[in-house]
Amino acid sequence: MTRTNVPEVGPDATPEEVASFRDAQAKEWGTYVALDTILYNGVVQFNAGNPVPVDIATRLGYVESGQVAKVGTKAATDVIARLHAVATEIPGPQAPPVTLGVSVAK
């Protein structure tokens, strides 16, 4: 499968090509977040709060169906805050919450 929205880089890539790839990846993976568990053919593809690549979100209709939200929107912020609240209720050592660019108010 060829993805047209992310440039290809190889071992001989210039610093500019690498920067372009890095920026494209950040946009691809940093635009949408899953609002709930997303199944594909009965298999979990993304859990709530996971980043969802733009290509998959648009091609498989997750944007249109409301299964994903743009990072920074109220819906995305709410799901991240909900996951953070649940994580803080779990006893024992914890990793800091992943915010995906979304601020989580305490």
TORKOL-4160 file (C-alpha; in steps of 0.2 Angstrom, whole numbers, padded with zeros to 4 digits, m for minus):
106
<pt num="1" X="0000" Y="0000" Z="0000"/>
<pt num="2" X="0007" Y="0017" Z="m0005"/>
<pt num="3" X="0003" Y="0032" Z="0006"/>
<pt num="4" X="0003" Y="0048" Z="m0002"/>
<pt num="5" X="0002" Y="0059" Z="0013"/>
<pt num="6" X="0018" Y="0054" Z="0021"/>
<pt num="7" X="0034" Y="0056" Z="0011"/>
<pt num="8" X="0046" Y="0041" Z="0010"/>
<pt num="9" X="0064" Y="0043" Z="0016"/>
<pt num="10" X="0079" Y="0031" Z="0014"/>
<pt num="11" X="0096" Y="0029" Z="0022"/>
<pt num="12" X="0103" Y="0042" Z="0010"/>
<pt num="13" X="0090" Y="0055" Z="0015"/>
<pt num="14" X="0095" Y="0073" Z="0017"/>
<pt num="15" X="0092" Y="0082" Z="0034"/>
<pt num="16" X="0078" Y="0092" Z="0025"/>
<pt num="17" X="0070" Y="0075" Z="0019"/>
<pt num="18" X="0071" Y="0068" Z="0037"/>
<pt num="19" X="0063" Y="0084" Z="0044"/>
<pt num="20" X="0049" Y="0083" Z="0031"/>
<pt num="21" X="0046" Y="0065" Z="0035"/>
<pt num="22" X="0046" Y="0069" Z="0054"/>
<pt num="23" X="0034" Y="0084" Z="0051"/>
<pt num="24" X="0022" Y="0073" Z="0041"/>
<pt num="25" X="0022" Y="0059" Z="0054"/>
<pt num="26" X="0018" Y="0071" Z="0067"/>
<pt num="27" X="0004" Y="0078" Z="0057"/>
<pt num="28" X="m0002" Y="0060" Z="0052"/>
<pt num="29" X="m0002" Y="0053" Z="0070"/>
<pt num="30" X="m0006" Y="0069" Z="0080"/>
<pt num="31" X="m0022" Y="0075" Z="0072"/>
<pt num="32" X="m0035" Y="0063" Z="0078"/>
<pt num="33" X="m0038" Y="0053" Z="0094"/>
<pt num="34" X="m0050" Y="0038" Z="0096"/>
<pt num="35" X="m0065" Y="0042" Z="0107"/>
<pt num="36" X="m0069" Y="0024" Z="0111"/>
<pt num="37" X="m0063" Y="0007" Z="0106"/>
<pt num="38" X="m0063" Y="0005" Z="0087"/>
<pt num="39" X="m0065" Y="m0012" Z="0080"/>
<pt num="40" X="m0060" Y="m0017" Z="0062"/>
<pt num="41" X="m0066" Y="m0034" Z="0056"/>
<pt num="42" X="m0070" Y="m0038" Z="0074"/>
<pt num="43" X="m0052" Y="m0034" Z="0080"/>
<pt num="44" X="m0047" Y="m0020" Z="0091"/>
<pt num="45" X="m0038" Y="m0007" Z="0080"/>
<pt num="46" X="m0038" Y="0008" Z="0092"/>
<pt num="47" X="m0042" Y="0010" Z="0110"/>
<pt num="48" X="m0050" Y="0026" Z="0117"/>
<pt num="49" X="m0037" Y="0039" Z="0118"/>
<pt num="50" X="m0025" Y="0031" Z="0105"/>
<pt num="51" X="m0019" Y="0042" Z="0091"/>
<pt num="52" X="m0027" Y="0037" Z="0074"/>
<pt num="53" X="m0018" Y="0041" Z="0058"/>
<pt num="54" X="m0026" Y="0053" Z="0047"/>
<pt num="55" X="m0026" Y="0041" Z="0032"/>
<pt num="56" X="m0035" Y="0028" Z="0042"/>
<pt num="57" X="m0047" Y="0040" Z="0050"/>
<pt num="58" X="m0053" Y="0047" Z="0034"/>
<pt num="59" X="m0051" Y="0031" Z="0023"/>
<pt num="60" X="m0061" Y="0020" Z="0034"/>
<pt num="61" X="m0074" Y="0033" Z="0039"/>
<pt num="62" X="m0070" Y="0036" Z="0057"/>
<pt num="63" X="m0071" Y="0055" Z="0055"/>
<pt num="64" X="m0088" Y="0054" Z="0047"/>
<pt num="65" X="m0095" Y="0041" Z="0060"/>
<pt num="66" X="m0088" Y="0052" Z="0074"/>
<pt num="67" X="m0077" Y="0038" Z="0081"/>
<pt num="68" X="m0062" Y="0050" Z="0081"/>
<pt num="69" X="m0060" Y="0068" Z="0086"/>
<pt num="70" X="m0047" Y="0081" Z="0082"/>
<pt num="71" X="m0034" Y="0083" Z="0095"/>
<pt num="72" X="m0037" Y="0099" Z="0106"/>
<pt num="73" X="m0056" Y="0098" Z="0103"/>
<pt num="74" X="m0068" Y="0096" Z="0118"/>
<pt num="75" X="m0072" Y="0078" Z="0114"/>
<pt num="76" X="m0053" Y="0073" Z="0113"/>
<pt num="77" X="m0049" Y="0083" Z="0129"/>
<pt num="78" X="m0064" Y="0074" Z="0138"/>
<pt num="79" X="m0058" Y="0057" Z="0133"/>
<pt num="80" X="m0040" Y="0060" Z="0138"/>
<pt num="81" X="m0046" Y="0068" Z="0155"/>
<pt num="82" X="m0058" Y="0052" Z="0158"/>
<pt num="83" X="m0043" Y="0040" Z="0155"/>
<pt num="84" X="m0032" Y="0050" Z="0166"/>
<pt num="85" X="m0045" Y="0050" Z="0180"/>
<pt num="86" X="m0047" Y="0031" Z="0178"/>
<pt num="87" X="m0028" Y="0029" Z="0178"/>
<pt num="88" X="m0026" Y="0039" Z="0194"/>
<pt num="89" X="m0038" Y="0028" Z="0203"/>
<pt num="90" X="m0027" Y="0012" Z="0200"/>
<pt num="91" X="m0016" Y="0009" Z="0215"/>
<pt num="92" X="0003" Y="0006" Z="0213"/>
<pt num="93" X="0016" Y="0014" Z="0202"/>
<pt num="94" X="0010" Y="0023" Z="0187"/>
<pt num="95" X="0018" Y="0031" Z="0171"/>
<pt num="96" X="0013" Y="0049" Z="0168"/>
<pt num="97" X="m0002" Y="0051" Z="0157"/>
<pt num="98" X="0000" Y="0052" Z="0138"/>
<pt num="99" X="m0008" Y="0068" Z="0133"/>
<pt num="100" X="m0006" Y="0068" Z="0114"/>
<pt num="101" X="m0004" Y="0087" Z="0114"/>
<pt num="102" X="m0020" Y="0089" Z="0124"/>
<pt num="103" X="m0019" Y="0098" Z="0141"/>
<pt num="104" X="m0026" Y="0088" Z="0155"/>
<pt num="105" X="m0032" Y="0100" Z="0169"/>
<pt num="106" X="m0030" Y="0093" Z="0187"/>
